[in-house]
Amino acid sequence: MKPFFLFICILFLISCKKENGDVLPVLSYHIINGEKKNYKIDNFSFVNQYGKIVTPKNTLGKVHTFNFFFTSCPSICPPMKLKQLNLAEEFKNYKDFQQFSITIDLKRDSIEKLQYYSEISGINHQQWNLLRAKNETDLQKMAQLLKTNFKPNEDGTDFYHSSYLALLDKQQQIRGFYDILSDSELSLLKKDITILLSEE
């Protein structure tokens, strides 16, 4: 992970800490001409592992997470998947919670491959969608909104990408960033999901 990207991650990790008791800050904003402009992640169209279109209609009114991965990832994705399976088990009885993982390998991760990966991994597609963008432009746009980035290794075997996951509320606003590979961050994420599920 490059030093600058690590620094950005640390900044967001710090900013995730609760300012007023159990009230989580809204982190989906840009600073434009010195002014804070909030935004929602409410303009996208992906295809899930079963060929169904996933749009903001699927996330509105639900507490949800977004992260990036790819099925042939040899490094951080397998342990990330285990943590997310743990998260899925923790909230399996909550219909208002969902996970969305977006592949960054458009060349190799077909819908069929995402479906196979989902099934051999024991992923419940009603709660956890593996998503594929239509093109690189849509993928990069989503990465920008989620305040992250990625790029392929020179040998094409892996991607530089983050183990961070974004938590969004029912109004499609980012409320936290968490390193899913950290046990303490995973515990904090579970606590914050519970907080957001209780919000009107």
URWOFEN-V636062 format. One record per backbone hydrogen bond with DSSP energy under -0.5 kcal/mol. CO is the residue of the C=O (numbers start at 1). NH is the residue of the N-H. If there is no record, write none. Layout:
# URWOFEN-V636062
co: (CO:CO)
nh: (NH:NH)
This chain:
# URWOFEN-V636062
co: (2:3:4:5:6:7:8:9:10:11:12:13:14:20:22:23:23:25:27:28:30:30:31:32:35:35:36:37:40:44:46:47:48:52:53:54:55:56:56:59:63:64:65:66:67:69:70:75:76:77:78:79:80:81:82:83:84:85:86:87:89:91:93:94:96:98:99:100:101:101:102:104:105:108:110:111:112:113:114:115:116:117:118:118:119:123:124:124:127:129:129:130:131:132:135:136:137:138:139:140:141:142:143:144:151:153:158:159:160:163:165:166:166:167:167:168:169:170:172:173:174:174:176:178:178:179:181:182:183:184:185:186:187:188:189:190:191:192:193:194:195:196)
nh: (6:7:8:9:10:11:12:13:14:15:16:16:17:23:24:19:20:27:29:39:32:37:33:35:32:37:38:30:42:56:54:132:51:48:55:46:58:59:60:62:98:168:100:166:102:104:73:79:80:81:82:83:84:85:86:87:88:89:90:91:92:94:95:97:63:65:129:67:103:131:69:106:109:110:114:115:116:117:118:119:120:121:122:123:122:125:127:128:99:101:131:49:103:47:139:140:141:142:143:144:145:146:148:147:160:156:153:161:151:180:178:66:168:175:176:64:172:61:41:169:27:28:167:165:180:182:183:186:187:188:189:190:191:192:193:194:195:196:197:198:199:199)
